[in-house]
Amino acid sequence: MQNLQNFRDYYEILGVSKDAPNDEIKKSYRRLARQYHPDLNPGNKAAEEKFKDVNEAYEILSDPGKRAQYDQFSVFWKQNGFAGSKSSPRKAWNQGNGGRTSSDVNPGKYDNFDTFIDQVFGVKNKGNKSSTASANTPNTDPFRTPRTKVSYSPNARQTRRDIEARLTLPLEKAYQGGLERIRLEDGRSLEVNMPPGMVTGQTIRLRNQGIGGGDLYLKITVQTHHIFKLDGNDIYCQVPITPCEAVLGGQVEAPTLDGLVKMTIPPGVRSGQRLRLEGKGYPNEKGKRGNQLVEIQIITPSPKNISSEERQLYEKLREIETFKPRKDLLR
């Protein structure tokens, strides 16, 4: 095969077959553009060159008219090469969709692929030395508005910009803090040392993790818990007990953010009564913890769930009990 000067196989660059549908081309393009995006590879010249190649390939293959012409010209060059080798007679090409309109384009007259792709398709590519375009030549950025052009240069200093991301955490993780791996929408994965005692609405600043050396601000949301309810630095929860525990009192296990703890139930406790666990609440900014308030719920067992022995004891208790809760009802 003759030396096709500077010729680039756009299908190979995007990793798709020549008969690939548009949605496959777009999917591959977005994956590669994200992989080699300059914002994710600061100072990496090889990645920037890949990013330019990917954008140049997609600009041609995503346009049906340009893609068809590229396919036709590719066949010609593979057979004849560029100017300086044998060429076929001049052939008429009708181009639209944003490229140079010409009814009489001879692909054989161009001495290299870069000149052709610039003058015929209007694509300013990285290798065109005759063009005024340089490393600042705009490429389509998949993370901006589709028609927007953006410049990237390996030597250009990016504009410093702060960004914001939202992070939702379970209550236990928000309480404990510690290392947390987060994945941002731009594809980056960061391991962050989170402070303990985070609350909804709190903002955590990560220096130099924004765009161009800016900062990243994580806005925290703490998920609603199925047991605990926060009220400032106090924590509320409900603990069920049996009628016997309510009458006789004793120790029961109560859940806290630190795990189960023993809690003393006083004899004759009422349903709805609140008991306090001092220092078992949520920490404030200085690390001082509030209290945990435990609301007692006296649960009566279902007759279907008690044994015959328990039933007999309940019947015996009914015969001998002296407590009459309704004796003063009509007085």
Salt bridges, closest charged atoms under 4 A:
ASP9 OD2 - LYS18 NZ 3.62
ASP39 OD2 - HIS37 ND1 3.89
GLU48 OE2 - LYS52 NZ 3.90
GLU49 OE1 - LYS126 NZ 3.44
ASP53 OD1 - LYS126 NZ 3.02
GLU56 OE2 - ARG8 NH2 2.86
GLU59 OE2 - LYS149 NZ 3.94
ASP104 OD2 - ARG90 NH1 3.53
ASP114 OD1 - ARG8 NH2 2.73
ASP118 OD1 - LYS124 NZ 3.48
ASP141 OD2 - HIS37 NE2 3.21
ASP141 OD2 - ARG144 NE 3.29
ASP162 OD1 - ARG160 NH1 3.56
GLU172 OE2 - HIS225 NE2 2.65
GLU180 OE1 - LYS173 NZ 3.68
ASP186 OD2 - ARG188 NE 3.03
GLU191 OE2 - ARG181 NH2 3.82
ASP215 OD2 - ARG160 NH2 3.54
ASP215 OD2 - ARG205 NH2 2.78
ASP258 OD2 - LYS280 NZ 3.51
ASP258 OD2 - ARG289 NH1 2.79
GLU295 OE1 - ARG274 NE 3.59
ASP328 OD1 - ARG331 NH1 3.80
